[in-house]
């Protein structure tokens, strides 16, 4: 039987747009719809929307407005950071470093560069998903032009020690750029690229209650990129194309809302995460992936990966869906493909964990009552599914 009320726990795949964001975007669509490159009043009003958004976002990131570049989303931001660096700096070196648990937008960009003759080092992680600092230290060479490490893993929620990583890069290979995919971290943490030594930082609107189809790439003053698309020369020629003004306004408004209440909201999410993990660990034969307590490493407040050995991920996912509970089987960007999670393989998860893991991801709207109902359904259905599978 379906629940009367939907319980949405797939917020790392996408989030519902804040009503305030939808209202603001409607206003831009219907009133300030001019092309921001036009010289007349409509164009000037559209351009002001972009300037207002940059003022909000630069304040959150602690940077200058000139350091912000708008893209179509996290994937394009990652691609531009990596491919744009490689094209601009190939004479300085042809070595790049990343980790084994990155988003496909990073990993596939790296593989494309390998096909062009670049050398890529894929750093290992420990059992909790934290990158090996000793491996990074060893991998850095005079030929290294870029290091790309995600802020928060999208499947198990591990947060990387970015300040330490940035320090290692500056100490051993100061000319190398440091790129951070912060798609899952922005809106959950205070991120100041200058203080952390980050040169390039990727953000996506639809992960933080903003619209789909809009993203952000922070570029430090020293960064030099070559564009990966060409056109009318907007945004300094680095990202041509008429700017998505409603999306830009929506991204900034969603970010403003989140960062106005960041400490309160993340504190509540951390409490929900602790409660949920504690209850999952009390279930028979349930394994929580990644970091479960501070002694194991840093973690995000909104992502919990768990495995229920003996039940295939998609079976449990659809069982929960039938009861109005929405979760995902790993990363939404690759969940339609019949292959194991690269993140879980990297942390050394055995086959039974790879086959049975699902991801619960919260938002500022998630309540304890919703998690209690999810736990009730899991306690009810997991034993039934295991008996059915065992026949």
C-alpha positions in Angstrom: 0.0 0.0 0.0 1.3 3.5 -0.8 1.9 6.0 1.9 -0.4 9.0 1.9 2.6 11.3 2.2 5.7 10.9 0.0 9.0 10.6 1.8 11.8 12.0 -0.4 15.2 10.8 0.6 17.0 11.2 -2.7 18.2 14.7 -2.3 21.8 14.0 -3.5 20.3 13.2 -6.8 18.2 16.4 -7.0 16.3 18.6 -4.6 12.9 20.3 -4.7 13.1 23.9 -5.6 12.5 26.4 -2.8 9.1 28.2 -3.4 10.9 31.5 -3.1 13.3 30.4 -5.9 10.4 29.4 -8.1 8.7 32.7 -7.6 11.8 34.7 -8.3 12.5 32.7 -11.5 8.9 33.2 -12.6 9.4 37.0 -12.2 12.6 36.9 -14.3 11.0 34.7 -17.0 8.0 37.0 -17.3 9.5 40.5 -16.7 13.2 40.6 -16.9 13.5 38.3 -19.9 15.8 40.5 -22.0 19.2 39.3 -23.3 21.8 40.6 -20.8 24.1 41.5 -23.7 21.4 43.9 -25.1 22.0 47.6 -24.6 18.3 48.6 -24.0 16.5 48.7 -20.7 15.3 45.0 -20.8 18.9 43.9 -21.4 20.2 46.1 -18.6 17.6 44.8 -16.2 18.6 41.2 -17.1 22.3 42.1 -16.6 21.5 43.5 -13.2 20.0 40.1 -12.2 23.3 38.6 -13.0 25.2 41.2 -11.0 22.9 40.8 -8.0 23.5 37.0 -8.1 27.2 37.4 -8.3 27.1 39.7 -5.3 25.3 37.1 -3.2 27.5 34.2 -4.4 30.8 36.0 -4.1 29.8 37.0 -0.5 29.2 33.3 0.3 32.5 32.1 -1.2 34.5 35.1 0.1 35.8 36.0 -3.4 35.5 38.7 -6.0 32.7 38.7 -8.4 35.1 38.4 -11.3 36.1 35.0 -10.0 32.6 33.5 -10.8 31.7 31.8 -14.0 28.1 30.5 -14.7 27.7 27.1 -16.4 24.9 24.7 -17.2 25.6 22.6 -14.0 28.2 20.6 -12.1 29.2 18.4 -15.1 30.1 21.4 -17.3 31.9 23.1 -14.4 34.0 19.9 -13.8 34.6 19.5 -17.5 35.7 23.2 -18.0 38.0 23.1 -15.0 39.7 19.9 -16.1 39.7 20.1 -19.8 40.2 23.8 -19.8 43.3 23.5 -17.6 44.8 20.7 -19.7 44.3 22.7 -22.9 45.8 25.9 -21.3 48.7 24.3 -19.5 49.8 21.3 -21.6 53.2 22.9 -22.2 53.8 23.3 -18.5 53.1 19.6 -17.9 50.9 16.6 -18.8 50.2 15.0 -15.5 47.0 15.2 -13.5 45.9 13.7 -10.2 42.5 12.7 -9.0 40.9 10.1 -6.8 39.2 6.8 -7.4 35.9 8.0 -6.0 35.2 11.1 -8.1 32.0 11.8 -9.9 31.8 10.5 -13.5 32.1 14.2 -14.7 35.6 14.2 -13.3 36.6 10.6 -14.0 35.4 10.6 -17.7 37.2 14.0 -18.3 40.4 12.4 -17.0 39.9 9.4 -19.2 39.4 11.6 -22.2 42.7 13.3 -21.4 44.5 10.0 -21.1 43.4 9.2 -24.6 45.1 12.5 -25.7 48.4 11.4 -24.1 48.1 13.0 -20.6 49.1 10.9 -17.6 46.6 10.6 -14.8 47.2 9.3 -11.2 44.1 7.9 -9.4 44.7 8.2 -5.7 43.5 5.4 -3.4 41.2 5.9 -0.4 40.9 4.1 2.9 38.0 2.0 4.0 36.0 5.1 4.9 36.6 6.9 1.6 39.3 9.4 2.8 42.0 10.0 0.2 45.5 8.8 0.9 47.7 11.9 1.7 50.9 9.9 1.4 49.9 8.7 -2.1 49.2 12.3 -3.0 52.6 13.4 -1.7 54.3 10.8 -3.7 52.3 11.5 -6.9 53.0 15.2 -7.0 55.8 16.0 -9.5 57.1 19.0 -11.5 54.9 17.8 -14.4 51.6 18.0 -12.4 49.3 20.7 -13.6 46.1 19.9 -11.8 44.8 18.0 -8.7 41.1 17.3 -8.6 39.6 16.1 -5.4 35.8 16.2 -4.5 34.6 17.9 -1.4 31.9 15.4 -0.4 31.5 12.0 -1.8 28.0 11.7 -3.4 27.5 8.1 -2.4 28.8 7.7 1.1 29.2 11.3 2.3 32.9 11.3 3.2 34.4 14.8 3.3 38.0 15.1 2.2 40.7 17.0 4.2 40.9 19.8 1.6 42.9 22.3 3.6 45.6 19.7 4.2 45.5 18.6 0.5 45.8 22.3 -0.6 48.8 22.7 1.7 50.5 19.7 0.3 50.0 21.0 -3.3 51.3 24.5 -2.5 54.3 23.0 -0.7 55.4 20.5 -3.2 53.9 21.6 -6.5 52.9 25.3 -6.2 52.2 25.8 -9.9 49.6 23.0 -10.0 45.9 24.1 -9.9 43.7 22.6 -7.2 40.1 21.8 -8.4 37.3 20.8 -6.0 34.0 19.3 -7.1 31.8 20.8 -4.3 28.5 19.8 -5.8 27.5 17.9 -2.7 29.3 20.1 -0.2 28.2 23.6 -1.2 25.1 24.5 0.8 26.1 22.2 3.6 29.4 23.7 4.6 31.1 27.1 4.7 33.6 26.9 1.8 36.1 29.7 1.3 38.3 28.8 -1.6 41.1 31.3 -0.9 41.5 30.1 2.7 41.7 26.4 1.5 44.0 27.0 -1.4 41.3 26.0 -4.0 41.8 27.4 -7.5 38.7 25.9 -9.1 35.4 25.0 -7.5 32.3 23.4 -9.0 28.8 24.0 -7.8 25.4 22.8 -9.2 22.1 24.5 -8.6 19.7 21.6 -8.4 21.6 20.0 -5.5 20.7 22.9 -3.2 17.0 23.6 -3.9 17.8 25.7 -7.0 16.9 24.9 -10.6 18.4 22.3 -12.9 20.5 23.5 -15.8 22.6 26.0 -13.9 26.0 25.7 -12.2 29.0 27.7 -11.1 32.7 27.5 -11.5 34.9 29.6 -9.2 38.3 30.4 -10.7 41.0 32.0 -8.7 43.0 35.0 -10.0 45.9 32.9 -11.1 43.8 30.4 -13.1 44.1 30.4 -16.9 41.7 28.2 -18.8 40.9 27.6 -22.5 37.2 27.4 -23.3 35.6 24.1 -24.2 32.8 25.8 -26.2 32.9 28.8 -28.5 30.4 31.5 -29.4 29.6 35.1 -28.8 32.3 35.6 -26.1 30.1 36.0 -23.1 31.7 35.7 -19.6 35.1 36.7 -20.9 35.0 34.2 -23.7 35.4 31.3 -21.3 31.8 30.3 -21.4 30.0 31.7 -24.5 26.3 31.6 -24.9 23.5 33.8 -23.7 23.4 33.6 -19.9 20.6 31.6 -18.2 19.4 34.6 -16.2 16.4 32.9 -14.5 18.7 30.0 -13.5 21.4 32.3 -12.3 18.9 34.3 -10.2 17.5 31.0 -8.8 20.9 29.6 -7.9 21.8 32.7 -6.0 18.5 32.9 -4.2 18.7 29.2 -3.1 22.2 29.7 -1.9 21.2 32.8 0.0 18.4 30.9 1.8 20.7 28.0 2.7 23.5 30.1 4.0 21.3 32.4 6.1 20.4 29.3 8.2 23.4 27.1 7.6 24.5 26.4 11.2 21.0 25.7 12.4 20.0 23.5 9.4 23.3 21.5 9.3 23.2 20.9 13.0 19.7 19.4 12.7 20.8 17.3 9.8 23.8 15.9 11.7 21.4 15.0 14.5 19.1 13.2 12.0 22.1 11.4 10.5 23.3 10.2 13.8 19.8 8.9 14.8 19.3 7.2 11.4 22.7 5.5 11.5 22.2 4.3 15.1 18.9 2.8 14.2 20.2 1.1 11.0 23.1 -0.4 12.9 20.6 -1.9 15.3 19.0 -3.8 12.4 20.1 -7.4 11.7 22.7 -7.7 9.0 22.7 -4.0 7.9 26.0 -2.4 7.0 26.5 1.4 7.0 29.0 2.5 4.3 31.6 5.1 4.9 32.2 7.1 8.1 29.9 6.4 11.0 31.6 8.3 13.8 34.1 11.3 13.9 37.0 9.0 14.8 36.9 7.5 11.3 37.0 10.8 9.4 34.9 13.8 8.3 31.4 13.3 6.9 28.5 15.3 5.5 25.3 15.7 7.4 22.9 14.6 4.6 24.2 11.3 3.1 23.9 7.8 4.5 24.9 4.8 2.4 23.7 1.4 3.7 23.8 -2.2 2.5 21.3 -4.9 3.2 23.1 -8.1 2.2 20.9 -10.7 0.6 18.7 -8.1 -1.1 19.6 -6.5 -4.5 19.6 -2.7 -4.4 17.0 -2.2 -7.0 14.6 -4.6 -5.3 14.7 -2.7 -2.0 14.6 0.6 -3.8 11.3 -0.3 -5.6 9.9 -1.9 -2.4 10.4 1.4 -0.7 9.1 3.3 -3.7 5.8 1.3 -3.5 5.4 2.7 0.0 6.0 6.3 -1.0 9.7 6.4 0.1 12.2 7.5 -2.5 15.9 6.6 -2.3 18.6 5.7 -4.8 20.9 2.9 -5.6 24.3 4.7 -5.7 24.9 7.8 -7.8 21.9 8.9 -9.8 24.2 10.0 -12.7 25.2 6.3 -13.2 22.4 4.3 -11.5 20.8 3.2 -14.8 24.0 1.4 -15.8 24.5 -2.2 -14.8 27.8 -1.9 -13.0 29.1 -1.7 -9.4 29.7 1.5 -7.6 33.3 2.7 -8.2 33.2 4.3 -4.8 32.3 1.1 -2.9 34.9 -0.8 -4.9 37.5 1.8 -4.0 36.8 1.4 -0.3 37.1 -2.4 -0.6 33.5 -3.3 -0.2 32.8 -7.1 -0.8 30.4 -8.3 -3.4 27.4 -8.6 -1.1 27.8 -5.0 -0.1 28.2 -3.9 -3.7 25.0 -5.7 -4.7 22.8 -4.5 -1.9 23.7 -0.8 -1.2 21.3 2.0 -1.3 21.7 5.7 -0.5 19.5 7.8 1.7 20.1 11.6 1.3 18.3 14.3 3.4 17.5 17.9 2.9 16.5 20.8 5.1 12.9 19.6 4.8 13.6 16.1 6.1 12.0 15.3 9.4 12.6 12.7 12.1 9.1 11.4 11.6 10.0 10.6 8.0 13.1 8.7 9.0 11.1 6.8 11.7 8.6 5.8 9.1 11.4 4.7 6.7 13.0 2.6 9.5 9.6 1.1 10.3 9.2 0.0 6.6 12.7 -1.3 6.5 12.2 -3.4 9.6 9.0 -4.8 8.1 10.2 -5.4 4.6 13.8 -6.4 4.8 13.2 -9.8 6.5 10.4 -10.5 4.0 12.6 -9.7 1.1 15.4 -11.8 2.5 13.1 -14.8 2.9 11.8 -14.4 -0.6 15.3 -14.2 -2.0 16.5 -17.2 -0.1 13.9 -19.5 -1.7 
